[in-house]
Amino acid sequence: MRIDKFLKLSRLVKRRAVACEMVDVGAVRLNGRKVKPSAEVRDSDVIEVAYPKRIIRAEVITADERTIKRGGASVRVTEDRRLAEDEIPW
């Protein structure tokens, strides 16, 4: 599944358009690398999302769209770190 769609379905980002923008500006990393919105997400991948005041690192449990839409768990958050006022994520 595309990373922008995955972020929306897993509820890490509220809208797919916002997910696309975040990926484009480099606020999302897949397995430690910057990617495009069309990058494929697979099981066991690690996604890092930089919000304005925090960074979330999550491991993908499943990238199956049907499972996620039925309410199954899609990610396991491994780190949720708040940023200092003057800290830049990456």
PyMOL Python script that loads the backbone (N, CA, C, O; Angstrom):
from pymol import cmd

cmd.read_pdbstr("""\
ATOM      1  N   MET A   1       0.849  -1.169   0.000  1.00  0.00           N
ATOM      2  CA  MET A   1       0.000   0.000   0.000  1.00  0.00           C
ATOM      3  C   MET A   1       0.899   1.237   0.000  1.00  0.00           C
ATOM      4  O   MET A   1       1.977   1.228   0.593  1.00  0.00           O
ATOM      5  N   ARG A   2       0.455   2.284  -0.658  1.00  0.00           N
ATOM      6  CA  ARG A   2       1.199   3.546  -0.702  1.00  0.00           C
ATOM      7  C   ARG A   2       1.313   4.143   0.700  1.00  0.00           C
ATOM      8  O   ARG A   2       0.413   3.987   1.526  1.00  0.00           O
ATOM      9  N   ILE A   3       2.419   4.821   0.955  1.00  0.00           N
ATOM     10  CA  ILE A   3       2.633   5.367   2.305  1.00  0.00           C
ATOM     11  C   ILE A   3       1.630   6.462   2.643  1.00  0.00           C
ATOM     12  O   ILE A   3       1.205   6.563   3.794  1.00  0.00           O
ATOM     13  N   ASP A   4       1.237   7.290   1.664  1.00  0.00           N
ATOM     14  CA  ASP A   4       0.269   8.347   1.969  1.00  0.00           C
ATOM     15  C   ASP A   4      -1.081   7.759   2.357  1.00  0.00           C
ATOM     16  O   ASP A   4      -1.736   8.253   3.275  1.00  0.00           O
ATOM     17  N   LYS A   5      -1.491   6.725   1.672  1.00  0.00           N
ATOM     18  CA  LYS A   5      -2.757   6.062   2.000  1.00  0.00           C
ATOM     19  C   LYS A   5      -2.656   5.333   3.345  1.00  0.00           C
ATOM     20  O   LYS A   5      -3.600   5.344   4.134  1.00  0.00           O
ATOM     21  N   PHE A   6      -1.516   4.706   3.596  1.00  0.00           N
ATOM     22  CA  PHE A   6      -1.323   4.001   4.857  1.00  0.00           C
ATOM     23  C   PHE A   6      -1.387   4.945   6.050  1.00  0.00           C
ATOM     24  O   PHE A   6      -2.008   4.629   7.064  1.00  0.00           O
ATOM     25  N   LEU A   7      -0.746   6.104   5.928  1.00  0.00           N
ATOM     26  CA  LEU A   7      -0.775   7.078   7.019  1.00  0.00           C
ATOM     27  C   LEU A   7      -2.195   7.506   7.340  1.00  0.00           C
ATOM     28  O   LEU A   7      -2.541   7.694   8.507  1.00  0.00           O
ATOM     29  N   LYS A   8      -3.010   7.659   6.323  1.00  0.00           N
ATOM     30  CA  LYS A   8      -4.407   8.061   6.516  1.00  0.00           C
ATOM     31  C   LYS A   8      -5.204   6.932   7.156  1.00  0.00           C
ATOM     32  O   LYS A   8      -5.917   7.158   8.134  1.00  0.00           O
ATOM     33  N   LEU A   9      -5.093   5.719   6.617  1.00  0.00           N
ATOM     34  CA  LEU A   9      -5.879   4.601   7.138  1.00  0.00           C
ATOM     35  C   LEU A   9      -5.466   4.201   8.556  1.00  0.00           C
ATOM     36  O   LEU A   9      -6.303   3.764   9.347  1.00  0.00           O
ATOM     37  N   SER A  10      -4.185   4.349   8.875  1.00  0.00           N
ATOM     38  CA  SER A  10      -3.714   3.983  10.210  1.00  0.00           C
ATOM     39  C   SER A  10      -3.954   5.102  11.227  1.00  0.00           C
ATOM     40  O   SER A  10      -3.665   4.947  12.414  1.00  0.00           O
ATOM     41  N   ARG A  11      -4.479   6.215  10.753  1.00  0.00           N
ATOM     42  CA  ARG A  11      -4.835   7.371  11.577  1.00  0.00           C
ATOM     43  C   ARG A  11      -3.627   8.084  12.184  1.00  0.00           C
ATOM     44  O   ARG A  11      -3.740   8.735  13.222  1.00  0.00           O
ATOM     45  N   LEU A  12      -2.478   7.956  11.534  1.00  0.00           N
ATOM     46  CA  LEU A  12      -1.325   8.750  11.956  1.00  0.00           C
ATOM     47  C   LEU A  12      -1.451  10.169  11.433  1.00  0.00           C
ATOM     48  O   LEU A  12      -0.888  11.103  12.004  1.00  0.00           O
ATOM     49  N   VAL A  13      -2.204  10.328  10.327  1.00  0.00           N
ATOM     50  CA  VAL A  13      -2.495  11.631   9.732  1.00  0.00           C
ATOM     51  C   VAL A  13      -3.976  11.627   9.383  1.00  0.00           C
ATOM     52  O   VAL A  13      -4.507  10.600   8.959  1.00  0.00           O
ATOM     53  N   LYS A  14      -4.654  12.768   9.555  1.00  0.00           N
ATOM     54  CA  LYS A  14      -6.103  12.807   9.365  1.00  0.00           C
ATOM     55  C   LYS A  14      -6.565  12.732   7.915  1.00  0.00           C
ATOM     56  O   LYS A  14      -7.582  12.107   7.615  1.00  0.00           O
ATOM     57  N   ARG A  15      -5.812  13.375   7.008  1.00  0.00           N
ATOM     58  CA  ARG A  15      -6.237  13.394   5.606  1.00  0.00           C
ATOM     59  C   ARG A  15      -5.095  12.950   4.707  1.00  0.00           C
ATOM     60  O   ARG A  15      -3.922  13.167   5.010  1.00  0.00           O
ATOM     61  N   ARG A  16      -5.461  12.323   3.597  1.00  0.00           N
ATOM     62  CA  ARG A  16      -4.453  11.818   2.667  1.00  0.00           C
ATOM     63  C   ARG A  16      -3.675  12.960   2.012  1.00  0.00           C
ATOM     64  O   ARG A  16      -2.476  12.831   1.766  1.00  0.00           O
ATOM     65  N   ALA A  17      -4.342  14.062   1.732  1.00  0.00           N
ATOM     66  CA  ALA A  17      -3.658  15.210   1.131  1.00  0.00           C
ATOM     67  C   ALA A  17      -2.588  15.750   2.071  1.00  0.00           C
ATOM     68  O   ALA A  17      -1.506  16.137   1.630  1.00  0.00           O
ATOM     69  N   VAL A  18      -2.888  15.776   3.348  1.00  0.00           N
ATOM     70  CA  VAL A  18      -1.910  16.223   4.343  1.00  0.00           C
ATOM     71  C   VAL A  18      -0.756  15.221   4.410  1.00  0.00           C
ATOM     72  O   VAL A  18       0.403  15.616   4.535  1.00  0.00           O
ATOM     73  N   ALA A  19      -1.067  13.944   4.327  1.00  0.00           N
ATOM     74  CA  ALA A  19      -0.024  12.918   4.328  1.00  0.00           C
ATOM     75  C   ALA A  19       0.909  13.106   3.136  1.00  0.00           C
ATOM     76  O   ALA A  19       2.126  12.992   3.284  1.00  0.00           O
ATOM     77  N   CYS A  20       0.361  13.391   1.961  1.00  0.00           N
ATOM     78  CA  CYS A  20       1.181  13.644   0.765  1.00  0.00           C
ATOM     79  C   CYS A  20       2.112  14.829   0.986  1.00  0.00           C
ATOM     80  O   CYS A  20       3.297  14.763   0.659  1.00  0.00           O
ATOM     81  N   GLU A  21       1.580  15.901   1.535  1.00  0.00           N
ATOM     82  CA  GLU A  21       2.393  17.099   1.790  1.00  0.00           C
ATOM     83  C   GLU A  21       3.507  16.804   2.783  1.00  0.00           C
ATOM     84  O   GLU A  21       4.641  17.244   2.595  1.00  0.00           O
ATOM     85  N   MET A  22       3.191  16.062   3.838  1.00  0.00           N
ATOM     86  CA  MET A  22       4.196  15.736   4.845  1.00  0.00           C
ATOM     87  C   MET A  22       5.314  14.888   4.248  1.00  0.00           C
ATOM     88  O   MET A  22       6.488  15.100   4.547  1.00  0.00           O
ATOM     89  N   VAL A  23       4.948  13.933   3.409  1.00  0.00           N
ATOM     90  CA  VAL A  23       5.956  13.097   2.764  1.00  0.00           C
ATOM     91  C   VAL A  23       6.811  13.943   1.823  1.00  0.00           C
ATOM     92  O   VAL A  23       8.032  13.790   1.787  1.00  0.00           O
ATOM     93  N   ASP A  24       6.175  14.833   1.063  1.00  0.00           N
ATOM     94  CA  ASP A  24       6.901  15.685   0.112  1.00  0.00           C
ATOM     95  C   ASP A  24       7.924  16.596   0.783  1.00  0.00           C
ATOM     96  O   ASP A  24       9.009  16.808   0.241  1.00  0.00           O
ATOM     97  N   VAL A  25       7.591  17.139   1.958  1.00  0.00           N
ATOM     98  CA  VAL A  25       8.517  18.051   2.640  1.00  0.00           C
ATOM     99  C   VAL A  25       9.545  17.313   3.497  1.00  0.00           C
ATOM    100  O   VAL A  25      10.428  17.942   4.080  1.00  0.00           O
ATOM    101  N   GLY A  26       9.440  16.005   3.577  1.00  0.00           N
ATOM    102  CA  GLY A  26      10.432  15.216   4.311  1.00  0.00           C
ATOM    103  C   GLY A  26      10.116  14.975   5.767  1.00  0.00           C
ATOM    104  O   GLY A  26      11.007  14.616   6.536  1.00  0.00           O
ATOM    105  N   ALA A  27       8.863  15.164   6.171  1.00  0.00           N
ATOM    106  CA  ALA A  27       8.472  14.958   7.566  1.00  0.00           C
ATOM    107  C   ALA A  27       8.135  13.499   7.862  1.00  0.00           C
ATOM    108  O   ALA A  27       7.803  13.156   8.997  1.00  0.00           O
ATOM    109  N   VAL A  28       8.220  12.639   6.845  1.00  0.00           N
ATOM    110  CA  VAL A  28       7.929  11.215   7.014  1.00  0.00           C
ATOM    111  C   VAL A  28       9.117  10.423   6.467  1.00  0.00           C
ATOM    112  O   VAL A  28       9.627  10.704   5.383  1.00  0.00           O
ATOM    113  N   ARG A  29       9.536   9.443   7.236  1.00  0.00           N
ATOM    114  CA  ARG A  29      10.614   8.566   6.795  1.00  0.00           C
ATOM    115  C   ARG A  29      10.154   7.124   6.892  1.00  0.00           C
ATOM    116  O   ARG A  29       9.436   6.744   7.816  1.00  0.00           O
ATOM    117  N   LEU A  30      10.575   6.338   5.934  1.00  0.00           N
ATOM    118  CA  LEU A  30      10.267   4.911   5.902  1.00  0.00           C
ATOM    119  C   LEU A  30      11.591   4.166   5.991  1.00  0.00           C
ATOM    120  O   LEU A  30      12.440   4.282   5.107  1.00  0.00           O
ATOM    121  N   ASN A  31      11.761   3.407   7.058  1.00  0.00           N
ATOM    122  CA  ASN A  31      13.009   2.676   7.308  1.00  0.00           C
ATOM    123  C   ASN A  31      14.222   3.615   7.295  1.00  0.00           C
ATOM    124  O   ASN A  31      15.290   3.251   6.805  1.00  0.00           O
ATOM    125  N   GLY A  32      14.046   4.825   7.839  1.00  0.00           N
ATOM    126  CA  GLY A  32      15.132   5.773   7.971  1.00  0.00           C
ATOM    127  C   GLY A  32      15.453   6.603   6.743  1.00  0.00           C
ATOM    128  O   GLY A  32      16.408   7.379   6.762  1.00  0.00           O
ATOM    129  N   ARG A  33      14.676   6.461   5.671  1.00  0.00           N
ATOM    130  CA  ARG A  33      14.951   7.203   4.435  1.00  0.00           C
ATOM    131  C   ARG A  33      13.771   8.065   4.046  1.00  0.00           C
ATOM    132  O   ARG A  33      12.619   7.722   4.309  1.00  0.00           O
ATOM    133  N   LYS A  34      14.073   9.200   3.408  1.00  0.00           N
ATOM    134  CA  LYS A  34      13.014  10.022   2.818  1.00  0.00           C
ATOM    135  C   LYS A  34      12.448   9.257   1.636  1.00  0.00           C
ATOM    136  O   LYS A  34      13.179   8.578   0.914  1.00  0.00           O
ATOM    137  N   VAL A  35      11.141   9.372   1.443  1.00  0.00           N
ATOM    138  CA  VAL A  35      10.493   8.644   0.354  1.00  0.00           C
ATOM    139  C   VAL A  35       9.503   9.552  -0.363  1.00  0.00           C
ATOM    140  O   VAL A  35       9.258  10.683   0.056  1.00  0.00           O
ATOM    141  N   LYS A  36       8.947   9.042  -1.439  1.00  0.00           N
ATOM    142  CA  LYS A  36       7.882   9.732  -2.164  1.00  0.00           C
ATOM    143  C   LYS A  36       6.541   9.214  -1.649  1.00  0.00           C
ATOM    144  O   LYS A  36       6.491   8.159  -1.018  1.00  0.00           O
ATOM    145  N   PRO A  37       5.444   9.949  -1.913  1.00  0.00           N
ATOM    146  CA  PRO A  37       4.127   9.491  -1.454  1.00  0.00           C
ATOM    147  C   PRO A  37       3.716   8.137  -2.018  1.00  0.00           C
ATOM    148  O   PRO A  37       2.842   7.475  -1.459  1.00  0.00           O
ATOM    149  N   SER A  38       4.333   7.720  -3.114  1.00  0.00           N
ATOM    150  CA  SER A  38       3.972   6.449  -3.741  1.00  0.00           C
ATOM    151  C   SER A  38       4.785   5.268  -3.220  1.00  0.00           C
ATOM    152  O   SER A  38       4.622   4.150  -3.709  1.00  0.00           O
ATOM    153  N   ALA A  39       5.661   5.494  -2.236  1.00  0.00           N
ATOM    154  CA  ALA A  39       6.489   4.408  -1.690  1.00  0.00           C
ATOM    155  C   ALA A  39       5.605   3.331  -1.077  1.00  0.00           C
ATOM    156  O   ALA A  39       4.600   3.630  -0.432  1.00  0.00           O
ATOM    157  N   GLU A  40       5.986   2.089  -1.281  1.00  0.00           N
ATOM    158  CA  GLU A  40       5.213   0.956  -0.774  1.00  0.00           C
ATOM    159  C   GLU A  40       5.561   0.647   0.676  1.00  0.00           C
ATOM    160  O   GLU A  40       6.733   0.574   1.046  1.00  0.00           O
ATOM    161  N   VAL A  41       4.532   0.468   1.487  1.00  0.00           N
ATOM    162  CA  VAL A  41       4.690   0.084   2.887  1.00  0.00           C
ATOM    163  C   VAL A  41       4.437  -1.414   2.996  1.00  0.00           C
ATOM    164  O   VAL A  41       3.465  -1.932   2.445  1.00  0.00           O
ATOM    165  N   ARG A  42       5.320  -2.102   3.710  1.00  0.00           N
ATOM    166  CA  ARG A  42       5.173  -3.543   3.904  1.00  0.00           C
ATOM    167  C   ARG A  42       5.189  -3.848   5.409  1.00  0.00           C
ATOM    168  O   ARG A  42       5.563  -3.008   6.228  1.00  0.00           O
ATOM    169  N   ASP A  43       4.778  -5.052   5.741  1.00  0.00           N
ATOM    170  CA  ASP A  43       4.797  -5.475   7.137  1.00  0.00           C
ATOM    171  C   ASP A  43       6.222  -5.363   7.687  1.00  0.00           C
ATOM    172  O   ASP A  43       7.189  -5.613   6.968  1.00  0.00           O
ATOM    173  N   SER A  44       6.347  -4.993   8.944  1.00  0.00           N
ATOM    174  CA  SER A  44       7.610  -4.851   9.680  1.00  0.00           C
ATOM    175  C   SER A  44       8.424  -3.618   9.301  1.00  0.00           C
ATOM    176  O   SER A  44       9.520  -3.442   9.832  1.00  0.00           O
ATOM    177  N   ASP A  45       7.938  -2.760   8.410  1.00  0.00           N
ATOM    178  CA  ASP A  45       8.627  -1.506   8.111  1.00  0.00           C
ATOM    179  C   ASP A  45       8.530  -0.578   9.317  1.00  0.00           C
ATOM    180  O   ASP A  45       7.637  -0.725  10.152  1.00  0.00           O
ATOM    181  N   VAL A  46       9.455   0.376   9.404  1.00  0.00           N
ATOM    182  CA  VAL A  46       9.442   1.372  10.474  1.00  0.00           C
ATOM    183  C   VAL A  46       9.159   2.732   9.846  1.00  0.00           C
ATOM    184  O   VAL A  46       9.855   3.163   8.926  1.00  0.00           O
ATOM    185  N   ILE A  47       8.128   3.399  10.356  1.00  0.00           N
ATOM    186  CA  ILE A  47       7.730   4.716   9.856  1.00  0.00           C
ATOM    187  C   ILE A  47       7.996   5.739  10.952  1.00  0.00           C
ATOM    188  O   ILE A  47       7.647   5.527  12.113  1.00  0.00           O
ATOM    189  N   GLU A  48       8.620   6.854  10.568  1.00  0.00           N
ATOM    190  CA  GLU A  48       8.836   7.967  11.490  1.00  0.00           C
ATOM    191  C   GLU A  48       8.079   9.170  10.946  1.00  0.00           C
ATOM    192  O   GLU A  48       8.230   9.529   9.778  1.00  0.00           O
ATOM    193  N   VAL A  49       7.261   9.793  11.795  1.00  0.00           N
ATOM    194  CA  VAL A  49       6.473  10.947  11.398  1.00  0.00           C
ATOM    195  C   VAL A  49       6.833  12.106  12.322  1.00  0.00           C
ATOM    196  O   VAL A  49       6.725  11.996  13.544  1.00  0.00           O
ATOM    197  N   ALA A  50       7.266  13.229  11.719  1.00  0.00           N
ATOM    198  CA  ALA A  50       7.633  14.417  12.489  1.00  0.00           C
ATOM    199  C   ALA A  50       6.476  15.403  12.453  1.00  0.00           C
ATOM    200  O   ALA A  50       6.175  15.989  11.414  1.00  0.00           O
ATOM    201  N   TYR A  51       5.836  15.576  13.594  1.00  0.00           N
ATOM    202  CA  TYR A  51       4.796  16.581  13.757  1.00  0.00           C
ATOM    203  C   TYR A  51       5.481  17.854  14.259  1.00  0.00           C
ATOM    204  O   TYR A  51       6.670  17.814  14.577  1.00  0.00           O
ATOM    205  N   PRO A  52       4.774  18.973  14.340  1.00  0.00           N
ATOM    206  CA  PRO A  52       5.423  20.209  14.782  1.00  0.00           C
ATOM    207  C   PRO A  52       6.114  20.118  16.154  1.00  0.00           C
ATOM    208  O   PRO A  52       7.161  20.736  16.345  1.00  0.00           O
ATOM    209  N   LYS A  53       5.560  19.376  17.098  1.00  0.00           N
ATOM    210  CA  LYS A  53       6.152  19.348  18.437  1.00  0.00           C
ATOM    211  C   LYS A  53       6.547  17.958  18.914  1.00  0.00           C
ATOM    212  O   LYS A  53       6.910  17.788  20.079  1.00  0.00           O
ATOM    213  N   ARG A  54       6.483  16.954  18.031  1.00  0.00           N
ATOM    214  CA  ARG A  54       6.871  15.612  18.452  1.00  0.00           C
ATOM    215  C   ARG A  54       7.211  14.735  17.252  1.00  0.00           C
ATOM    216  O   ARG A  54       6.881  15.053  16.109  1.00  0.00           O
ATOM    217  N   ILE A  55       7.872  13.635  17.543  1.00  0.00           N
ATOM    218  CA  ILE A  55       8.207  12.636  16.534  1.00  0.00           C
ATOM    219  C   ILE A  55       7.664  11.300  17.007  1.00  0.00           C
ATOM    220  O   ILE A  55       7.848  10.911  18.161  1.00  0.00           O
ATOM    221  N   ILE A  56       6.995  10.609  16.104  1.00  0.00           N
ATOM    222  CA  ILE A  56       6.477   9.275  16.409  1.00  0.00           C
ATOM    223  C   ILE A  56       7.192   8.268  15.525  1.00  0.00           C
ATOM    224  O   ILE A  56       7.309   8.457  14.315  1.00  0.00           O
ATOM    225  N   ARG A  57       7.668   7.197  16.143  1.00  0.00           N
ATOM    226  CA  ARG A  57       8.255   6.074  15.413  1.00  0.00           C
ATOM    227  C   ARG A  57       7.318   4.881  15.634  1.00  0.00           C
ATOM    228  O   ARG A  57       6.979   4.547  16.769  1.00  0.00           O
ATOM    229  N   ALA A  58       6.909   4.251  14.537  1.00  0.00           N
ATOM    230  CA  ALA A  58       5.971   3.140  14.635  1.00  0.00           C
ATOM    231  C   ALA A  58       6.389   2.005  13.717  1.00  0.00           C
ATOM    232  O   ALA A  58       6.926   2.230  12.632  1.00  0.00           O
ATOM    233  N   GLU A  59       6.139   0.796  14.164  1.00  0.00           N
ATOM    234  CA  GLU A  59       6.408  -0.394  13.360  1.00  0.00           C
ATOM    235  C   GLU A  59       5.092  -0.851  12.731  1.00  0.00           C
ATOM    236  O   GLU A  59       4.060  -0.907  13.398  1.00  0.00           O
ATOM    237  N   VAL A  60       5.143  -1.170  11.459  1.00  0.00           N
ATOM    238  CA  VAL A  60       3.953  -1.607  10.733  1.00  0.00           C
ATOM    239  C   VAL A  60       3.643  -3.047  11.120  1.00  0.00           C
ATOM    240  O   VAL A  60       4.476  -3.938  10.953  1.00  0.00           O
ATOM    241  N   ILE A  61       2.437  -3.267  11.638  1.00  0.00           N
ATOM    242  CA  ILE A  61       1.985  -4.616  11.973  1.00  0.00           C
ATOM    243  C   ILE A  61       1.441  -5.284  10.721  1.00  0.00           C
ATOM    244  O   ILE A  61       1.802  -6.415  10.397  1.00  0.00           O
ATOM    245  N   THR A  62       0.566  -4.566  10.022  1.00  0.00           N
ATOM    246  CA  THR A  62       0.032  -5.072   8.767  1.00  0.00           C
ATOM    247  C   THR A  62      -0.212  -3.911   7.817  1.00  0.00           C
ATOM    248  O   THR A  62      -0.624  -2.827   8.229  1.00  0.00           O
ATOM    249  N   ALA A  63       0.050  -4.157   6.544  1.00  0.00           N
ATOM    250  CA  ALA A  63      -0.213  -3.161   5.510  1.00  0.00           C
ATOM    251  C   ALA A  63      -1.388  -3.585   4.648  1.00  0.00           C
ATOM    252  O   ALA A  63      -1.606  -3.030   3.571  1.00  0.00           O
ATOM    253  N   ASP A  64      -2.150  -4.572   5.122  1.00  0.00           N
ATOM    254  CA  ASP A  64      -3.306  -5.067   4.388  1.00  0.00           C
ATOM    255  C   ASP A  64      -4.486  -4.102   4.577  1.00  0.00           C
ATOM    256  O   ASP A  64      -4.948  -3.886   5.697  1.00  0.00           O
ATOM    257  N   GLU A  65      -4.956  -3.536   3.483  1.00  0.00           N
ATOM    258  CA  GLU A  65      -6.013  -2.524   3.530  1.00  0.00           C
ATOM    259  C   GLU A  65      -7.296  -3.057   4.146  1.00  0.00           C
ATOM    260  O   GLU A  65      -7.935  -2.362   4.936  1.00  0.00           O
ATOM    261  N   ARG A  66      -7.682  -4.270   3.800  1.00  0.00           N
ATOM    262  CA  ARG A  66      -8.939  -4.838   4.339  1.00  0.00           C
ATOM    263  C   ARG A  66      -8.881  -4.984   5.855  1.00  0.00           C
ATOM    264  O   ARG A  66      -9.843  -4.664   6.552  1.00  0.00           O
ATOM    265  N   THR A  67      -7.764  -5.462   6.355  1.00  0.00           N
ATOM    266  CA  THR A  67      -7.611  -5.639   7.800  1.00  0.00           C
ATOM    267  C   THR A  67      -7.701  -4.300   8.529  1.00  0.00           C
ATOM    268  O   THR A  67      -8.344  -4.193   9.573  1.00  0.00           O
ATOM    269  N   ILE A  68      -7.055  -3.288   7.971  1.00  0.00           N
ATOM    270  CA  ILE A  68      -7.058  -1.969   8.609  1.00  0.00           C
ATOM    271  C   ILE A  68      -8.463  -1.377   8.583  1.00  0.00           C
ATOM    272  O   ILE A  68      -8.914  -0.817   9.582  1.00  0.00           O
ATOM    273  N   LYS A  69      -9.162  -1.493   7.450  1.00  0.00           N
ATOM    274  CA  LYS A  69     -10.516  -0.940   7.349  1.00  0.00           C
ATOM    275  C   LYS A  69     -11.496  -1.653   8.269  1.00  0.00           C
ATOM    276  O   LYS A  69     -12.496  -1.060   8.674  1.00  0.00           O
ATOM    277  N   ARG A  70     -11.234  -2.903   8.607  1.00  0.00           N
ATOM    278  CA  ARG A  70     -12.108  -3.645   9.533  1.00  0.00           C
ATOM    279  C   ARG A  70     -11.795  -3.344  10.987  1.00  0.00           C
ATOM    280  O   ARG A  70     -12.412  -3.909  11.891  1.00  0.00           O
ATOM    281  N   GLY A  71     -10.833  -2.451  11.213  1.00  0.00           N
ATOM    282  CA  GLY A  71     -10.518  -2.046  12.581  1.00  0.00           C
ATOM    283  C   GLY A  71      -9.344  -2.761  13.198  1.00  0.00           C
ATOM    284  O   GLY A  71      -9.087  -2.611  14.392  1.00  0.00           O
ATOM    285  N   GLY A  72      -8.624  -3.536  12.410  1.00  0.00           N
ATOM    286  CA  GLY A  72      -7.452  -4.228  12.928  1.00  0.00           C
ATOM    287  C   GLY A  72      -6.310  -3.263  13.193  1.00  0.00           C
ATOM    288  O   GLY A  72      -6.233  -2.198  12.580  1.00  0.00           O
ATOM    289  N   ALA A  73      -5.434  -3.631  14.096  1.00  0.00           N
ATOM    290  CA  ALA A  73      -4.280  -2.783  14.413  1.00  0.00           C
ATOM    291  C   ALA A  73      -3.330  -2.760  13.225  1.00  0.00           C
ATOM    292  O   ALA A  73      -3.012  -3.802  12.652  1.00  0.00           O
ATOM    293  N   SER A  74      -2.881  -1.566  12.862  1.00  0.00           N
ATOM    294  CA  SER A  74      -1.991  -1.435  11.710  1.00  0.00           C
ATOM    295  C   SER A  74      -0.571  -1.078  12.115  1.00  0.00           C
ATOM    296  O   SER A  74       0.376  -1.445  11.420  1.00  0.00           O
ATOM    297  N   VAL A  75      -0.401  -0.366  13.232  1.00  0.00           N
ATOM    298  CA  VAL A  75       0.933   0.025  13.688  1.00  0.00           C
ATOM    299  C   VAL A  75       1.075  -0.180  15.187  1.00  0.00           C
ATOM    300  O   VAL A  75       0.098  -0.213  15.935  1.00  0.00           O
ATOM    301  N   ARG A  76       2.329  -0.316  15.595  1.00  0.00           N
ATOM    302  CA  ARG A  76       2.658  -0.366  17.014  1.00  0.00           C
ATOM    303  C   ARG A  76       3.650   0.759  17.255  1.00  0.00           C
ATOM    304  O   ARG A  76       4.761   0.737  16.725  1.00  0.00           O
ATOM    305  N   VAL A  77       3.255   1.738  18.049  1.00  0.00           N
ATOM    306  CA  VAL A  77       4.116   2.892  18.324  1.00  0.00           C
ATOM    307  C   VAL A  77       5.246   2.438  19.242  1.00  0.00           C
ATOM    308  O   VAL A  77       5.010   1.939  20.342  1.00  0.00           O
ATOM    309  N   THR A  78       6.486   2.623  18.766  1.00  0.00           N
ATOM    310  CA  THR A  78       7.650   2.221  19.551  1.00  0.00           C
ATOM    311  C   THR A  78       8.297   3.401  20.258  1.00  0.00           C
ATOM    312  O   THR A  78       9.004   3.223  21.250  1.00  0.00           O
ATOM    313  N   GLU A  79       8.055   4.621  19.745  1.00  0.00           N
ATOM    314  CA  GLU A  79       8.620   5.811  20.378  1.00  0.00           C
ATOM    315  C   GLU A  79       7.720   7.006  20.090  1.00  0.00           C
ATOM    316  O   GLU A  79       7.264   7.191  18.962  1.00  0.00           O
ATOM    317  N   ASP A  80       7.471   7.805  21.104  1.00  0.00           N
ATOM    318  CA  ASP A  80       6.701   9.040  20.970  1.00  0.00           C
ATOM    319  C   ASP A  80       7.464  10.103  21.758  1.00  0.00           C
ATOM    320  O   ASP A  80       7.338  10.201  22.978  1.00  0.00           O
ATOM    321  N   ARG A  81       8.260  10.897  21.035  1.00  0.00           N
ATOM    322  CA  ARG A  81       9.174  11.832  21.682  1.00  0.00           C
ATOM    323  C   ARG A  81       8.767  13.269  21.413  1.00  0.00           C
ATOM    324  O   ARG A  81       8.545  13.658  20.267  1.00  0.00           O
ATOM    325  N   ARG A  82       8.670  14.061  22.487  1.00  0.00           N
ATOM    326  CA  ARG A  82       8.384  15.474  22.362  1.00  0.00           C
ATOM    327  C   ARG A  82       9.673  16.208  22.026  1.00  0.00           C
ATOM    328  O   ARG A  82      10.751  15.852  22.502  1.00  0.00           O
ATOM    329  N   LEU A  83       9.542  17.249  21.188  1.00  0.00           N
ATOM    330  CA  LEU A  83      10.686  18.051  20.789  1.00  0.00           C
ATOM    331  C   LEU A  83      10.819  19.272  21.681  1.00  0.00           C
ATOM    332  O   LEU A  83       9.823  19.818  22.155  1.00  0.00           O
ATOM    333  N   ALA A  84      12.045  19.691  21.904  1.00  0.00           N
ATOM    334  CA  ALA A  84      12.288  20.944  22.632  1.00  0.00           C
ATOM    335  C   ALA A  84      11.850  22.102  21.738  1.00  0.00           C
ATOM    336  O   ALA A  84      11.686  21.937  20.529  1.00  0.00           O
ATOM    337  N   GLU A  85      11.667  23.247  22.328  1.00  0.00           N
ATOM    338  CA  GLU A  85      11.181  24.431  21.589  1.00  0.00           C
ATOM    339  C   GLU A  85      12.045  24.773  20.376  1.00  0.00           C
ATOM    340  O   GLU A  85      11.520  25.144  19.326  1.00  0.00           O
ATOM    341  N   ASP A  86      13.360  24.652  20.514  1.00  0.00           N
ATOM    342  CA  ASP A  86      14.270  25.048  19.445  1.00  0.00           C
ATOM    343  C   ASP A  86      14.803  23.870  18.629  1.00  0.00           C
ATOM    344  O   ASP A  86      15.650  24.061  17.757  1.00  0.00           O
ATOM    345  N   GLU A  87      14.329  22.681  18.894  1.00  0.00           N
ATOM    346  CA  GLU A  87      14.833  21.478  18.224  1.00  0.00           C
ATOM    347  C   GLU A  87      14.167  21.272  16.867  1.00  0.00           C
ATOM    348  O   GLU A  87      12.956  21.442  16.720  1.00  0.00           O
ATOM    349  N   ILE A  88      14.974  20.907  15.886  1.00  0.00           N
ATOM    350  CA  ILE A  88      14.487  20.581  14.547  1.00  0.00           C
ATOM    351  C   ILE A  88      14.519  19.070  14.407  1.00  0.00           C
ATOM    352  O   ILE A  88      15.524  18.452  14.759  1.00  0.00           O
ATOM    353  N   PRO A  89      13.446  18.446  13.899  1.00  0.00           N
ATOM    354  CA  PRO A  89      13.366  16.983  13.876  1.00  0.00           C
ATOM    355  C   PRO A  89      14.537  16.292  13.173  1.00  0.00           C
ATOM    356  O   PRO A  89      15.170  15.408  13.750  1.00  0.00           O
ATOM    357  N   TRP A  90      14.829  16.690  11.930  1.00  0.00           N
ATOM    358  CA  TRP A  90      15.900  16.015  11.184  1.00  0.00           C
ATOM    359  C   TRP A  90      16.778  17.034  10.573  1.00  0.00           C
ATOM    360  O   TRP A  90      17.748  16.689   9.898  1.00  0.00           O
TER     361      TRP A  90
END
""", "prot")
cmd.dss("prot")
cmd.show_as("cartoon", "prot")
cmd.util.cbc("prot")
cmd.orient("prot")
